[in-house]
Amino acid sequence: MKIFETHAHLDFKDFDKDRDDLLKKCFKEGIEYIINVGTDKKTSEDSIALAAKYKQVYASVGFHPHDAESYDRDLVKKLAAEKKVVAIGEIGLDYFKNYCPRDLQKQAFEDQLQLANELDLPVIIHDRDAHEDCYDLLVKYNPKKVVFHCFTGDALFAQKCIEQGWFLSFTGVVTYKNSGLDDVVRQVPRDRFFIETDSPFLSPVPKRGKRNSPLNLRHIVEKIADLKRMTPKKVAEASYENALEFFFPNGN
């Protein structure tokens, strides 16, 4: 079963002790591609370095809403030119923790959406308790391709996103008892979803509370398969094909 890990942070210190061994195991167990996602200057640079080291790892670069105050447009543009950078992200809005003032979050988000359009790159969206503002800004700038990382909206918001042609990406949250995502998973079309771990965060049941890794993708696949009445193999194939077209439209 081929699997595409569309969102991980394997550069984080959580993996310092066993990163190489873990990645080798991931590749051995059928994880064919990993997108390592930047959230600020350091993690964007580290994602590029990780992608340079491993053939099956690719990078995205950008400034997370928590880091909007340090947003550097010239830096993101420079890093995005690196060979294995395939997206701008994760970018967006976070009204849950509000680590950064909302006006600065919006400024950084809007500018990175414009930059993605200039560079003809897809965007990876972080949206936490900011659904309508994220939606409105995405409609305004209309980037080439959009994926809502770790989708947490309700079925109505999901439908609005699907109607725009955007993608929804599901994490281990779908395995949680009170996730509220069952109907969303059931309604999302076969050609509009990805799977991801958001490692080292959001470990799925039965690994909840432990460090997450791409090795846990199978638990997400199995839950989605159960909800959509598909085989796990078909779920993995659908996500794989969708992600391949999204990140590598001209081949990799």
C-alpha positions as a Markdown table, in Angstrom:
| # | Residue | x | y | z |
|---|---|---|---|---|
| 1 | Met | 0.0 | 0.0 | 0.0 |
| 2 | Lys | 1.6 | 3.3 | -1.2 |
| 3 | Ile | 1.1 | 6.2 | 1.2 |
| 4 | Phe | 1.8 | 9.9 | 0.7 |
| 5 | Glu | 2.5 | 11.8 | 4.0 |
| 6 | Thr | 1.4 | 15.3 | 3.1 |
| 7 | His | 2.2 | 17.2 | 6.3 |
| 8 | Ala | 4.9 | 16.5 | 8.8 |
| 9 | His | 7.5 | 18.4 | 10.9 |
| 10 | Leu | 10.3 | 15.8 | 11.1 |
| 11 | Asp | 12.9 | 18.6 | 11.5 |
| 12 | Phe | 11.5 | 19.3 | 15.0 |
| 13 | Lys | 13.7 | 18.4 | 18.0 |
| 14 | Asp | 11.3 | 15.5 | 18.9 |
| 15 | Phe | 13.0 | 13.5 | 16.2 |
| 16 | Asp | 16.7 | 14.4 | 16.9 |
| 17 | Lys | 17.5 | 11.0 | 18.5 |
| 18 | Asp | 16.2 | 8.7 | 15.8 |
| 19 | Arg | 15.3 | 10.8 | 12.7 |
| 20 | Asp | 17.4 | 8.8 | 10.2 |
| 21 | Asp | 16.3 | 5.4 | 11.5 |
| 22 | Leu | 12.6 | 6.6 | 11.5 |
| 23 | Leu | 12.8 | 7.8 | 7.9 |
| 24 | Lys | 14.4 | 4.6 | 6.7 |
| 25 | Lys | 11.6 | 2.7 | 8.4 |
| 26 | Cys | 8.9 | 4.9 | 6.9 |
| 27 | Phe | 10.3 | 4.4 | 3.4 |
| 28 | Lys | 10.6 | 0.6 | 4.0 |
| 29 | Glu | 6.9 | 0.5 | 5.1 |
| 30 | Gly | 5.5 | 2.1 | 2.0 |
| 31 | Ile | 5.5 | 5.8 | 2.7 |
| 32 | Glu | 6.7 | 7.0 | -0.7 |
| 33 | Tyr | 6.7 | 10.7 | -0.2 |
| 34 | Ile | 6.8 | 13.1 | 2.7 |
| 35 | Ile | 6.1 | 16.9 | 2.6 |
| 36 | Asn | 8.1 | 18.5 | 5.5 |
| 37 | Val | 6.4 | 21.8 | 6.3 |
| 38 | Gly | 8.0 | 25.0 | 7.3 |
| 39 | Thr | 6.5 | 27.4 | 9.9 |
| 40 | Asp | 9.1 | 30.1 | 10.2 |
| 41 | Lys | 12.7 | 30.9 | 9.0 |
| 42 | Lys | 14.4 | 28.1 | 10.8 |
| 43 | Thr | 11.9 | 25.3 | 10.1 |
| 44 | Ser | 11.6 | 26.4 | 6.5 |
| 45 | Glu | 15.4 | 26.2 | 6.1 |
| 46 | Asp | 15.5 | 22.9 | 8.0 |
| 47 | Ser | 12.8 | 21.4 | 5.8 |
| 48 | Ile | 14.8 | 22.3 | 2.7 |
| 49 | Ala | 17.9 | 20.7 | 4.3 |
| 50 | Leu | 15.9 | 17.5 | 5.1 |
| 51 | Ala | 14.6 | 17.3 | 1.5 |
| 52 | Ala | 18.1 | 17.7 | 0.2 |
| 53 | Lys | 19.2 | 14.7 | 2.3 |
| 54 | Tyr | 16.4 | 12.3 | 1.4 |
| 55 | Lys | 15.1 | 11.7 | -2.1 |
| 56 | Gln | 11.5 | 11.0 | -1.0 |
| 57 | Val | 11.2 | 14.1 | 1.2 |
| 58 | Tyr | 10.1 | 17.5 | -0.2 |
| 59 | Ala | 9.6 | 20.9 | 1.5 |
| 60 | Ser | 7.2 | 23.7 | 1.9 |
| 61 | Val | 8.2 | 27.2 | 3.2 |
| 62 | Gly | 6.3 | 29.9 | 4.9 |
| 63 | Phe | 5.4 | 31.7 | 8.2 |
| 64 | His | 2.7 | 30.2 | 10.4 |
| 65 | Pro | 0.3 | 32.7 | 11.9 |
| 66 | His | 2.0 | 32.3 | 15.3 |
| 67 | Asp | 5.1 | 33.6 | 13.7 |
| 68 | Ala | 3.6 | 36.4 | 11.6 |
| 69 | Glu | 5.4 | 39.1 | 13.5 |
| 70 | Ser | 8.7 | 37.8 | 12.1 |
| 71 | Tyr | 7.4 | 37.3 | 8.6 |
| 72 | Asp | 10.1 | 38.0 | 5.9 |
| 73 | Arg | 8.8 | 38.1 | 2.3 |
| 74 | Asp | 12.2 | 38.3 | 0.7 |
| 75 | Leu | 13.3 | 35.2 | 2.7 |
| 76 | Val | 10.2 | 33.2 | 1.7 |
| 77 | Lys | 10.6 | 34.1 | -1.9 |
| 78 | Lys | 14.3 | 33.1 | -1.8 |
| 79 | Leu | 13.6 | 29.8 | -0.1 |
| 80 | Ala | 10.7 | 29.0 | -2.4 |
| 81 | Ala | 13.2 | 29.0 | -5.4 |
| 82 | Glu | 15.0 | 26.0 | -3.9 |
| 83 | Lys | 14.6 | 22.9 | -6.1 |
| 84 | Lys | 12.5 | 20.7 | -3.8 |
| 85 | Val | 10.2 | 23.3 | -2.5 |
| 86 | Val | 6.7 | 22.4 | -3.7 |
| 87 | Ala | 4.3 | 24.7 | -1.7 |
| 88 | Ile | 4.0 | 27.9 | 0.4 |
| 89 | Gly | 2.9 | 26.9 | 3.9 |
| 90 | Glu | 1.9 | 26.5 | 6.4 |
| 91 | Ile | 0.2 | 29.9 | 6.3 |
| 92 | Gly | -3.1 | 31.1 | 7.6 |
| 93 | Leu | -4.9 | 32.4 | 10.7 |
| 94 | Asp | -5.1 | 31.1 | 14.2 |
| 95 | Tyr | -7.8 | 32.8 | 16.4 |
| 96 | Phe | -7.6 | 30.0 | 19.1 |
| 97 | Lys | -4.3 | 30.8 | 20.6 |
| 98 | Asn | -3.8 | 34.4 | 19.3 |
| 99 | Tyr | -0.1 | 34.3 | 19.8 |
| 100 | Cys | 0.2 | 37.1 | 17.3 |
| 101 | Pro | -2.2 | 40.0 | 16.8 |
| 102 | Arg | -4.9 | 39.3 | 14.2 |
| 103 | Asp | -4.1 | 42.2 | 12.0 |
| 104 | Leu | -0.5 | 41.0 | 11.7 |
| 105 | Gln | -1.7 | 37.5 | 11.0 |
| 106 | Lys | -3.8 | 38.8 | 8.2 |
| 107 | Gln | -1.1 | 40.9 | 6.7 |
| 108 | Ala | 1.4 | 38.0 | 6.6 |
| 109 | Phe | -1.3 | 35.6 | 5.3 |
| 110 | Glu | -2.4 | 38.0 | 2.5 |
| 111 | Asp | 1.2 | 38.7 | 1.4 |
| 112 | Gln | 2.1 | 35.0 | 1.3 |
| 113 | Leu | -1.0 | 34.3 | -0.8 |
| 114 | Gln | 0.1 | 37.0 | -3.2 |
| 115 | Leu | 3.6 | 35.5 | -3.2 |
| 116 | Ala | 2.2 | 32.0 | -3.9 |
| 117 | Asn | 0.4 | 33.4 | -6.9 |
| 118 | Glu | 3.5 | 35.1 | -8.2 |
| 119 | Leu | 5.5 | 31.9 | -7.9 |
| 120 | Asp | 2.7 | 29.7 | -9.2 |
| 121 | Leu | 2.8 | 27.5 | -6.1 |
| 122 | Pro | 0.0 | 25.8 | -4.1 |
| 123 | Val | -0.7 | 26.8 | -0.5 |
| 124 | Ile | -1.0 | 24.8 | 2.7 |
| 125 | Ile | -3.5 | 26.5 | 5.1 |
| 126 | His | -3.5 | 26.6 | 8.9 |
| 127 | Asp | -7.0 | 27.5 | 10.0 |
| 128 | Arg | -8.0 | 27.4 | 13.6 |
| 129 | Asp | -11.2 | 29.1 | 14.7 |
| 130 | Ala | -10.8 | 31.4 | 11.7 |
| 131 | His | -12.9 | 29.7 | 9.1 |
| 132 | Glu | -14.7 | 32.6 | 7.6 |
| 133 | Asp | -11.7 | 35.0 | 7.4 |
| 134 | Cys | -9.5 | 32.3 | 5.9 |
| 135 | Tyr | -12.3 | 31.5 | 3.4 |
| 136 | Asp | -12.8 | 35.2 | 2.4 |
| 137 | Leu | -9.1 | 35.8 | 1.9 |
| 138 | Leu | -8.6 | 32.7 | -0.1 |
| 139 | Val | -11.5 | 33.7 | -2.4 |
| 140 | Lys | -10.1 | 37.2 | -2.7 |
| 141 | Tyr | -6.6 | 36.0 | -3.8 |
| 142 | Asn | -7.7 | 32.8 | -5.5 |
| 143 | Pro | -4.4 | 30.9 | -5.3 |
| 144 | Lys | -3.7 | 28.1 | -7.8 |
| 145 | Lys | -4.3 | 25.2 | -5.4 |
| 146 | Val | -5.4 | 25.1 | -1.7 |
| 147 | Val | -5.3 | 22.4 | 1.0 |
| 148 | Phe | -6.7 | 23.0 | 4.5 |
| 149 | His | -4.2 | 21.2 | 6.6 |
| 150 | Cys | -5.7 | 19.3 | 9.6 |
| 151 | Phe | -9.3 | 20.2 | 8.6 |
| 152 | Thr | -11.5 | 20.9 | 11.6 |
| 153 | Gly | -14.5 | 22.7 | 10.2 |
| 154 | Asp | -18.0 | 21.4 | 10.1 |
| 155 | Ala | -19.8 | 19.7 | 7.2 |
| 156 | Leu | -21.2 | 23.1 | 5.9 |
| 157 | Phe | -17.8 | 24.7 | 5.8 |
| 158 | Ala | -16.3 | 21.6 | 4.2 |
| 159 | Gln | -18.9 | 21.8 | 1.4 |
| 160 | Lys | -18.0 | 25.5 | 0.8 |
| 161 | Cys | -14.4 | 24.6 | 0.5 |
| 162 | Ile | -15.1 | 21.6 | -1.8 |
| 163 | Glu | -17.2 | 23.9 | -4.0 |
| 164 | Gln | -14.2 | 26.1 | -4.5 |
| 165 | Gly | -12.1 | 23.2 | -5.6 |
| 166 | Trp | -10.0 | 23.1 | -2.5 |
| 167 | Phe | -8.7 | 20.0 | -0.7 |
| 168 | Leu | -9.2 | 18.9 | 2.9 |
| 169 | Ser | -6.5 | 17.0 | 4.7 |
| 170 | Phe | -7.2 | 14.7 | 7.6 |
| 171 | Thr | -5.0 | 13.9 | 10.6 |
| 172 | Gly | -5.3 | 11.6 | 13.6 |
| 173 | Val | -8.1 | 13.8 | 14.9 |
| 174 | Val | -10.5 | 11.8 | 12.7 |
| 175 | Thr | -9.9 | 8.9 | 15.1 |
| 176 | Tyr | -10.9 | 10.8 | 18.2 |
| 177 | Lys | -14.3 | 10.0 | 19.7 |
| 178 | Asn | -15.7 | 13.6 | 19.6 |
| 179 | Ser | -13.9 | 14.9 | 16.5 |
| 180 | Gly | -17.1 | 16.0 | 14.8 |
| 181 | Leu | -15.5 | 15.0 | 11.5 |
| 182 | Asp | -17.4 | 11.9 | 10.6 |
| 183 | Asp | -19.9 | 13.6 | 8.3 |
| 184 | Val | -17.1 | 15.7 | 6.7 |
| 185 | Val | -15.1 | 12.6 | 5.9 |
| 186 | Arg | -18.2 | 10.8 | 4.5 |
| 187 | Gln | -19.1 | 13.7 | 2.2 |
| 188 | Val | -15.7 | 14.7 | 0.9 |
| 189 | Pro | -15.2 | 13.4 | -2.7 |
| 190 | Arg | -12.6 | 10.8 | -3.5 |
| 191 | Asp | -10.6 | 13.4 | -5.4 |
| 192 | Arg | -10.6 | 16.1 | -2.8 |
| 193 | Phe | -8.8 | 14.8 | 0.3 |
| 194 | Phe | -5.3 | 14.0 | 1.7 |
| 195 | Ile | -4.0 | 12.2 | 4.7 |
| 196 | Glu | -1.3 | 13.5 | 7.1 |
| 197 | Thr | 0.0 | 13.1 | 10.6 |
| 198 | Asp | 1.2 | 16.6 | 11.4 |
| 199 | Ser | 4.0 | 14.8 | 13.3 |
| 200 | Pro | 5.0 | 15.0 | 16.0 |
| 201 | Phe | 1.5 | 16.2 | 17.0 |
| 202 | Leu | -2.0 | 14.7 | 17.0 |
| 203 | Ser | -1.2 | 11.0 | 17.3 |
| 204 | Pro | -4.2 | 8.9 | 16.3 |
| 205 | Val | -6.0 | 6.4 | 18.5 |
| 206 | Pro | -4.5 | 4.0 | 19.7 |
| 207 | Lys | -1.2 | 6.0 | 19.8 |
| 208 | Arg | -2.7 | 9.1 | 21.4 |
| 209 | Gly | -0.5 | 10.8 | 24.0 |
| 210 | Lys | 2.7 | 9.5 | 22.3 |
| 211 | Arg | 5.0 | 11.2 | 19.7 |
| 212 | Asn | 3.4 | 11.0 | 16.3 |
| 213 | Ser | 5.2 | 9.9 | 13.1 |
| 214 | Pro | 4.3 | 9.0 | 9.5 |
| 215 | Leu | 4.2 | 5.3 | 10.6 |
| 216 | Asn | 0.8 | 6.1 | 12.2 |
| 217 | Leu | -0.8 | 7.1 | 8.9 |
| 218 | Arg | -2.3 | 3.6 | 8.6 |
| 219 | His | -4.6 | 4.4 | 11.6 |
| 220 | Ile | -6.0 | 7.4 | 9.8 |
| 221 | Val | -6.4 | 5.4 | 6.6 |
| 222 | Glu | -8.3 | 2.7 | 8.4 |
| 223 | Lys | -10.7 | 5.2 | 10.1 |
| 224 | Ile | -11.4 | 7.0 | 6.8 |
| 225 | Ala | -12.0 | 3.7 | 5.1 |
| 226 | Asp | -14.5 | 2.7 | 7.8 |
| 227 | Leu | -16.4 | 6.0 | 7.5 |
| 228 | Lys | -16.4 | 6.1 | 3.7 |
| 229 | Arg | -17.0 | 2.3 | 3.3 |
| 230 | Met | -13.9 | 1.9 | 1.2 |
| 231 | Thr | -11.0 | -0.4 | 1.6 |
| 232 | Pro | -7.9 | 1.0 | 3.3 |
| 233 | Lys | -6.0 | 0.4 | 0.1 |
| 234 | Lys | -8.5 | 2.5 | -1.9 |
| 235 | Val | -8.3 | 5.3 | 0.6 |
| 236 | Ala | -4.5 | 5.3 | 0.5 |
| 237 | Glu | -4.6 | 5.3 | -3.3 |
| 238 | Ala | -7.0 | 8.2 | -3.5 |
| 239 | Ser | -5.0 | 10.4 | -1.1 |
| 240 | Tyr | -1.8 | 9.4 | -2.9 |
| 241 | Glu | -3.1 | 10.3 | -6.3 |
| 242 | Asn | -4.6 | 13.5 | -5.1 |
| 243 | Ala | -1.4 | 14.6 | -3.4 |
| 244 | Leu | 0.8 | 13.6 | -6.4 |
| 245 | Glu | -1.3 | 15.9 | -8.7 |
| 246 | Phe | -1.3 | 18.7 | -6.1 |
| 247 | Phe | 2.4 | 18.8 | -5.3 |
| 248 | Phe | 3.9 | 17.4 | -8.5 |
| 249 | Pro | 1.7 | 18.4 | -11.4 |
| 250 | Asn | 4.6 | 18.3 | -13.8 |
| 251 | Gly | 6.3 | 15.2 | -12.3 |
| 252 | Asn | 8.8 | 15.1 | -9.5 |
